Amino acid sequence: MNIKYYLLFILLSISVLSACTKDEDAEQAPVVKMKIEDSPINGRVNEKIAFLAFNVNNKVYDEEWKLDGEVTSTGSSYDFTPLKAGIYNIEYTATNSSGSFNYKYVVNVGIPTVPSNPGSNNYVTKVFEYLPAPGQFTNKSIGTPEGAKSLEGKEGIVSLGAWGGYIVLGFDHTVINENQKDDIVIYGNAQANWAEPGVVWVMQDENGNGKPDDTWYELKGSEFGNEGYIRDYEVTYTKPATGGNVSWKDNKGKTGVVTIAGTSQAFPSWITGNEYTLKGTLLPSSHINPQTPTYITSTPFEFGYADNKVGGDNIDIANAIDKDGKVVHLAGIDFIKIQTGIQADLGWLGELSTEIIGVADLNLAK
């Protein structure tokens, strides 16, 4: 054979073999093995889960990881660290012109809890926030941030002022939602014919950071849905120039005043600016009887509120509802918020203001 033709034959053979090899490569879809093959996976808040995909047949392909439909990685690995409790869907896909490989995970991340121990305090141990509405005690000893701290770890007393004034408190452990049992007791200074009901909200530490920055759930009391009960209610208070009465307007078009005797400044002294707005749930004023000005009464509601009944109010976490009024199951809670629920001017008695003496876990109460 002529050497020239022989070389041409060799070159053609190499070209054919190369083409065949490329065809064979193109005809093979990705073959992938996953480092984690189990699903569902139980995860923990702030703990990393390392996902990894191994290329088994060494073919070229594109990779993609998605978290709840959003692309989070285009490599062979994906580190997932859940920042809060919930159910997460993670999907891996490898794709080339010949096909694709797909793998799906469901990751269940539970609510972090802090178990109680022999050293746990049955009372709330920390005041996270205190913002009263204007009132006769606001800026006085039981109406100051310092006064609010009297509730930390024991009984004290704090006034929340007129409607919307609130306090946010935390336990040093997770209060468990016991089945068919009240879980928390809130002590106030209610008397037989004198209740100043406060709305109660609770929160789980879903992100495990020890701060009340997750979702608040109102605890449904006996007045839920009754005439005069209003959710998503707002009141804006305006600072008077020289003290005395504080005017307010709500998001329903109504206006009024918080009556303050003399020239005492009832607008919280630590608020910057000349007005502030409080939001929450308004309770009916139907249990207030002002017919005899010298003997005004405010009888208690049936259940579910703070500073409502003599001796304290037992509260059930099972009554938690979401923003749409639907019952939600909470295994336990870490934070509690209490807020004056009624806007009422009671003449010589001043405003109706919820007072709190103590908040405790009934499971640990001694």
Backbone torsions as a table, in degrees:
resi	resn	phi	psi	omega
1	MET	NA	136.6	177.0
2	ASN	-60.3	134.8	-176.9
3	ILE	-57.9	-33.4	-179.7
4	LYS	-66.2	-44.9	179.7
5	TYR	-68.5	-32.6	179.4
6	TYR	-64.6	-44.0	178.8
7	LEU	-64.7	-39.4	177.8
8	LEU	-62.1	-39.6	179.2
9	PHE	-63.5	-43.0	179.5
10	ILE	-62.5	-44.6	-179.5
11	LEU	-63.8	-41.4	178.4
12	LEU	-64.3	-39.2	179.8
13	SER	-63.8	-43.9	178.5
14	ILE	-61.8	-40.5	-179.7
15	SER	-63.4	-42.7	179.7
16	VAL	-64.9	-44.7	179.8
17	LEU	-61.6	-41.6	179.2
18	SER	-63.1	-42.4	179.5
19	ALA	-64.2	-40.3	179.7
20	CYS	-64.2	-41.8	179.8
21	THR	-62.4	-43.8	178.3
22	LYS	-62.5	-40.1	178.4
23	ASP	-63.2	-41.8	-179.8
24	GLU	-63.9	-41.8	178.2
25	ASP	-61.4	-44.2	-177.4
26	ALA	-66.1	-25.3	-176.9
27	GLU	-83.9	-5.8	-176.9
28	GLN	-105.0	119.2	176.6
29	ALA	-75.1	165.2	179.7
30	PRO	-60.1	137.9	170.9
31	VAL	-117.9	117.1	-170.2
32	VAL	-129.7	142.1	172.9
33	LYS	-117.8	132.5	-177.8
34	MET	-92.4	137.3	177.0
35	LYS	-62.2	-43.8	175.9
36	ILE	-106.4	120.4	-177.5
37	GLU	-108.0	-13.6	-178.4
38	ASP	-75.8	145.0	171.2
39	SER	-161.1	133.1	5.5
40	PRO	-75.2	163.0	179.0
41	ILE	-115.0	137.7	174.4
42	ASN	-95.4	118.5	-178.9
43	GLY	-115.0	174.5	177.9
44	ARG	-127.1	148.0	177.9
45	VAL	-58.9	133.7	176.9
46	ASN	68.1	14.1	174.8
47	GLU	-112.2	127.9	-174.1
48	LYS	-73.9	140.1	169.1
49	ILE	-115.7	121.3	-176.8
50	ALA	-97.5	110.0	176.9
51	PHE	-95.0	143.5	-179.3
52	LEU	-149.8	137.1	178.1
53	ALA	-115.5	128.9	-179.9
54	PHE	-100.2	133.3	176.7
55	ASN	-81.0	108.3	-173.7
56	VAL	-81.7	-42.5	-174.5
57	ASN	-104.1	12.7	174.5
58	ASN	55.4	31.8	175.7
59	LYS	-91.3	159.3	-179.6
60	VAL	-86.6	129.9	177.6
61	TYR	-157.1	162.3	176.3
62	ASP	-90.9	143.9	-179.1
63	GLU	-121.3	151.3	-178.4
64	GLU	-155.1	133.4	173.8
65	TRP	-113.9	137.2	177.5
66	LYS	-125.5	138.9	172.8
67	LEU	-112.6	112.8	-178.2
68	ASP	49.9	43.1	174.9
69	GLY	89.1	-8.4	-179.4
70	GLU	-103.8	131.5	-179.6
71	VAL	-66.8	128.3	-178.8
72	THR	-120.6	-16.1	179.5
73	SER	-159.0	148.2	175.6
74	THR	-124.0	26.3	176.4
75	GLY	-115.4	-168.8	-177.6
76	SER	-83.2	-10.8	-177.6
77	SER	-125.9	157.4	176.7
78	TYR	-151.7	121.2	176.5
79	ASP	-98.9	121.1	-177.2
80	PHE	-113.7	120.7	176.6
81	THR	-120.7	103.3	-179.1
82	PRO	-67.7	132.3	-178.1
83	LEU	-92.8	-13.0	177.3
84	LYS	-155.1	167.7	-179.7
85	ALA	-68.1	154.0	178.1
86	GLY	155.6	-177.1	176.1
87	ILE	-111.4	123.1	-175.8
88	TYR	-117.1	142.7	177.0
89	ASN	-112.1	121.6	-179.6
90	ILE	-119.0	131.7	-176.2
91	GLU	-130.6	132.3	176.4
92	TYR	-111.9	138.0	177.5
93	THR	-137.6	132.4	171.5
94	ALA	-116.7	130.1	-172.1
95	THR	-139.6	136.3	164.3
96	ASN	-137.9	-171.4	-173.5
97	SER	-67.2	-16.4	-177.1
98	SER	-98.2	-7.5	179.7
99	GLY	155.6	-166.2	-177.2
100	SER	-148.4	161.4	175.0
101	PHE	-124.4	136.4	-175.7
102	ASN	-134.5	139.6	178.0
103	TYR	-142.5	135.0	-176.8
104	LYS	-121.5	142.4	176.5
105	TYR	-124.3	147.2	166.0
106	VAL	-115.5	125.8	-179.1
107	VAL	-114.0	117.4	177.9
108	ASN	-97.0	118.0	-179.3
109	VAL	-114.1	114.6	-176.2
110	GLY	-79.3	164.0	176.3
111	ILE	-68.9	127.8	176.4
112	PRO	-65.0	141.6	177.5
113	THR	-129.2	153.5	175.4
114	VAL	-115.3	103.5	-176.5
115	PRO	-64.3	147.3	174.2
116	SER	-76.1	157.3	177.7
117	ASN	-143.1	175.3	-177.5
118	PRO	-56.7	-21.6	-180.0
119	GLY	-93.2	-1.1	-177.9
120	SER	-67.4	145.4	178.3
121	ASN	-92.1	133.1	178.3
122	ASN	-72.4	-23.1	177.6
123	TYR	-86.9	158.9	171.4
124	VAL	-58.3	147.6	-174.7
125	THR	-117.0	-6.8	-178.2
126	LYS	-147.2	135.2	170.8
127	VAL	-93.3	117.0	179.1
128	PHE	-90.7	-33.8	-176.6
129	GLU	-156.6	141.3	176.2
130	TYR	-141.2	117.4	179.3
131	LEU	-141.0	93.8	179.2
132	PRO	-77.1	159.8	166.7
133	ALA	-81.9	167.1	174.5
134	PRO	-56.4	145.1	-179.7
135	GLY	-172.9	170.9	-175.9
136	GLN	-66.1	-20.8	179.4
137	PHE	-104.5	-7.4	-179.8
138	THR	-63.0	133.7	-175.5
139	ASN	78.8	-2.2	173.7
140	LYS	-100.0	-180.0	-168.8
141	SER	-51.6	-43.3	-177.4
142	ILE	-92.1	8.7	179.5
143	GLY	-128.0	37.6	-180.0
144	THR	-131.0	160.4	175.8
145	PRO	-57.5	-35.4	178.5
146	GLU	-66.6	-41.4	177.9
147	GLY	-64.4	-35.3	-180.0
148	ALA	-61.2	-32.4	-178.3
149	LYS	-69.0	-8.5	176.9
150	SER	-65.2	-14.6	179.3
151	LEU	-85.5	-9.0	-175.0
152	GLU	-72.4	108.9	174.5
153	GLY	80.9	3.1	-176.3
154	LYS	-166.4	-171.6	173.6
155	GLU	-89.4	144.0	176.9
156	GLY	-149.7	-139.3	171.4
157	ILE	-164.3	138.5	177.1
158	VAL	-145.5	143.6	176.7
159	SER	-106.0	138.2	-178.1
160	LEU	-98.5	0.2	178.5
161	GLY	73.3	-162.1	-177.1
162	ALA	-69.1	-168.2	-173.4
163	TRP	-52.9	137.8	172.2
164	GLY	91.8	-18.9	177.6
165	GLY	-59.9	140.4	-172.2
166	TYR	-146.3	164.5	173.4
167	ILE	-138.1	140.1	178.5
168	VAL	-114.2	124.9	-173.6
169	LEU	-127.5	154.3	179.5
170	GLY	-130.1	147.8	174.3
171	PHE	-92.7	161.7	175.8
172	ASP	-89.5	9.2	178.9
173	HIS	-155.0	168.8	177.1
174	THR	-83.6	125.6	176.3
175	VAL	-81.5	116.8	-175.1
176	ILE	-77.8	138.2	175.5
177	ASN	-80.6	94.6	-179.6
178	GLU	-74.7	140.0	-177.5
179	ASN	-65.6	126.2	176.7
180	GLN	52.5	45.8	-178.0
181	LYS	-152.8	142.1	173.4
182	ASP	-68.8	146.1	-171.3
183	ASP	-114.3	-28.8	-173.3
184	ILE	-132.3	143.3	171.7
185	VAL	-116.3	135.1	177.3
186	ILE	-117.4	119.3	179.8
187	TYR	-93.5	132.8	176.4
188	GLY	-130.6	-163.2	178.7
189	ASN	-118.2	33.0	179.2
190	ALA	-63.8	149.8	174.7
191	GLN	-121.5	174.1	-172.0
192	ALA	-52.9	-44.1	-179.5
193	ASN	-116.3	24.9	-179.1
194	TRP	-143.5	94.1	177.8
195	ALA	-112.7	143.8	175.8
196	GLU	-127.6	73.1	-167.7
197	PRO	-60.8	136.8	175.6
198	GLY	-117.3	140.7	177.6
199	VAL	-77.2	140.7	-177.5
200	VAL	-112.0	133.4	177.2
201	TRP	-124.0	148.6	178.5
202	VAL	-132.5	159.4	-177.3
203	MET	-146.3	140.7	169.3
204	GLN	-91.7	148.7	175.6
205	ASP	-85.2	74.6	-173.2
206	GLU	-63.1	-32.5	-177.8
207	ASN	-97.5	1.0	173.2
208	GLY	66.3	21.8	-176.5
209	ASN	-98.2	3.0	177.4
210	GLY	75.9	13.0	-178.7
211	LYS	-122.4	147.5	179.5
212	PRO	-81.2	66.1	-177.4
213	ASP	-121.4	25.9	177.9
214	ASP	-106.1	-134.9	-173.9
215	THR	-105.6	128.2	174.1
216	TRP	-85.5	137.5	175.2
217	TYR	-121.5	125.1	176.1
218	GLU	-71.1	142.8	172.8
219	LEU	-92.9	118.5	-175.2
220	LYS	-69.7	121.0	176.7
221	GLY	-103.1	-171.5	-174.2
222	SER	-65.8	-20.7	-176.4
223	GLU	-91.8	1.3	-179.6
224	PHE	-56.5	124.8	177.0
225	GLY	83.5	-7.5	179.4
226	ASN	-75.8	164.0	178.0
227	GLU	-60.4	131.0	-178.7
228	GLY	95.7	-9.1	176.2
229	TYR	-87.9	122.6	-175.9
230	ILE	-134.5	123.1	173.5
231	ARG	-91.1	163.9	-178.4
232	ASP	55.5	40.0	179.4
233	TYR	-88.8	147.3	-179.7
234	GLU	-139.3	142.6	174.9
235	VAL	-134.4	133.0	175.7
236	THR	-108.3	124.5	179.2
237	TYR	-101.8	138.2	-178.9
238	THR	-113.6	132.2	-177.2
239	LYS	-71.5	126.9	176.8
240	PRO	-74.8	155.8	-176.0
241	ALA	-66.7	-37.8	-174.3
242	THR	-130.0	26.4	-178.4
243	GLY	88.6	-172.1	-178.9
244	GLY	85.6	-152.1	-174.6
245	ASN	-57.3	143.6	179.1
246	VAL	-113.8	122.4	-179.7
247	SER	-82.7	152.8	178.2
248	TRP	-142.5	157.8	172.5
249	LYS	-139.8	145.3	-179.3
250	ASP	-110.8	179.2	-178.7
251	ASN	-86.9	14.5	175.5
252	LYS	-113.5	5.9	177.3
253	GLY	92.5	4.4	-179.0
254	LYS	-95.2	154.9	176.9
255	THR	-133.7	164.4	178.9
256	GLY	-176.7	-170.9	178.0
257	VAL	-136.1	150.5	167.1
258	VAL	-95.8	113.8	-173.8
259	THR	-77.2	124.0	179.8
260	ILE	-125.4	122.5	-179.3
261	ALA	-68.8	140.6	176.6
262	GLY	71.7	-148.8	-176.2
263	THR	-114.3	17.7	178.5
264	SER	-59.1	141.5	179.9
265	GLN	-87.9	108.3	-176.5
266	ALA	-97.5	-2.3	176.3
267	PHE	-81.5	126.2	-175.1
268	PRO	-49.1	124.3	-173.1
269	SER	-67.3	-20.5	-178.0
270	TRP	-91.7	2.9	176.2
271	ILE	-84.1	126.5	174.4
272	THR	-87.6	145.4	-177.5
273	GLY	94.0	174.0	-174.1
274	ASN	-101.7	0.9	176.2
275	GLU	-157.7	159.0	174.3
276	TYR	-151.4	156.1	-175.0
277	THR	-117.9	134.3	175.9
278	LEU	-113.2	143.8	-176.0
279	LYS	-128.0	149.6	178.3
280	GLY	165.6	-144.9	-178.2
281	THR	-115.8	131.8	177.4
282	LEU	-94.5	130.8	176.5
283	LEU	-96.9	154.6	179.4
284	PRO	-63.9	149.4	175.2
285	SER	-100.3	18.2	-174.3
286	SER	-66.6	-17.9	-179.0
287	HIS	-91.7	4.1	178.7
288	ILE	-94.8	129.4	179.3
289	ASN	-119.2	103.3	-177.7
290	PRO	-97.9	13.3	-172.4
291	GLN	-60.8	-35.0	176.4
292	THR	-107.8	99.6	-172.9
293	PRO	-55.6	-29.1	-179.8
294	THR	-84.0	-8.3	179.8
295	TYR	-144.2	67.8	178.0
296	ILE	-76.0	135.4	179.0
297	THR	-118.0	153.7	175.8
298	SER	-140.6	93.5	-174.8
299	THR	-78.1	152.0	-174.1
300	PRO	-70.9	154.4	169.3
301	PHE	-76.8	168.9	-174.8
302	GLU	-65.3	-46.7	-179.7
303	PHE	-166.4	162.6	166.1
304	GLY	99.5	9.0	-175.0
305	TYR	-132.0	159.7	178.2
306	ALA	-87.0	157.3	178.1
307	ASP	49.4	43.1	-171.8
308	ASN	-113.5	-37.7	-176.8
309	LYS	-128.0	151.2	178.4
310	VAL	-61.4	133.5	176.9
311	GLY	90.0	-6.7	178.6
312	GLY	114.6	162.4	-177.6
313	ASP	-119.5	121.0	176.0
314	ASN	-83.4	133.4	-173.1
315	ILE	-122.4	138.2	-179.4
316	ASP	-108.9	119.7	179.3
317	ILE	-60.3	-25.6	-179.0
318	ALA	-61.7	-13.3	179.9
319	ASN	-89.1	12.2	179.8
320	ALA	-65.8	138.0	177.3
321	ILE	-130.7	153.5	179.5
322	ASP	-88.2	-172.2	-176.5
323	LYS	-64.1	-19.3	178.5
324	ASP	-97.0	4.1	179.2
325	GLY	84.1	10.8	-179.6
326	LYS	-92.0	141.6	-179.4
327	VAL	-65.6	136.3	175.8
328	VAL	-122.0	144.4	178.5
329	HIS	-94.6	119.8	176.8
330	LEU	-112.4	125.3	179.8
331	ALA	-68.6	-27.3	179.1
332	GLY	-174.8	172.6	179.8
333	ILE	-137.0	156.6	-179.2
334	ASP	-117.6	-21.8	-175.9
335	PHE	-133.2	153.1	179.1
336	ILE	-138.8	140.9	176.5
337	LYS	-124.0	134.5	178.4
338	ILE	-123.3	135.9	-170.2
339	GLN	-140.3	131.1	176.1
340	THR	-54.1	130.9	-169.9
341	GLY	-103.1	-13.1	-174.7
342	ILE	-123.9	138.2	174.6
343	GLN	-102.1	106.4	-176.8
344	ALA	-148.9	132.1	173.7
345	ASP	-96.5	115.3	-173.6
346	LEU	-105.3	33.0	174.2
347	GLY	63.2	-127.7	-175.8
348	TRP	-63.1	-18.6	178.5
349	LEU	-81.5	-12.0	-178.1
350	GLY	85.2	-158.5	-178.5
351	GLU	-78.9	156.7	169.5
352	LEU	-78.1	119.6	-177.5
353	SER	-136.4	128.6	178.1
354	THR	-69.8	131.9	173.7
355	GLU	-115.2	140.3	-179.7
356	ILE	-119.4	131.3	178.6
357	ILE	-104.6	-29.6	179.8
358	GLY	-174.9	154.8	177.5
359	VAL	-135.1	125.0	-173.6
360	ALA	-139.6	154.8	175.3
361	ASP	-80.8	117.5	-178.3
362	LEU	-64.6	-27.2	179.8
363	ASN	-67.6	-24.8	-178.2
364	LEU	-109.8	-10.0	-175.7
365	ALA	-58.2	133.2	-177.6
366	LYS	-102.3	NA	NA
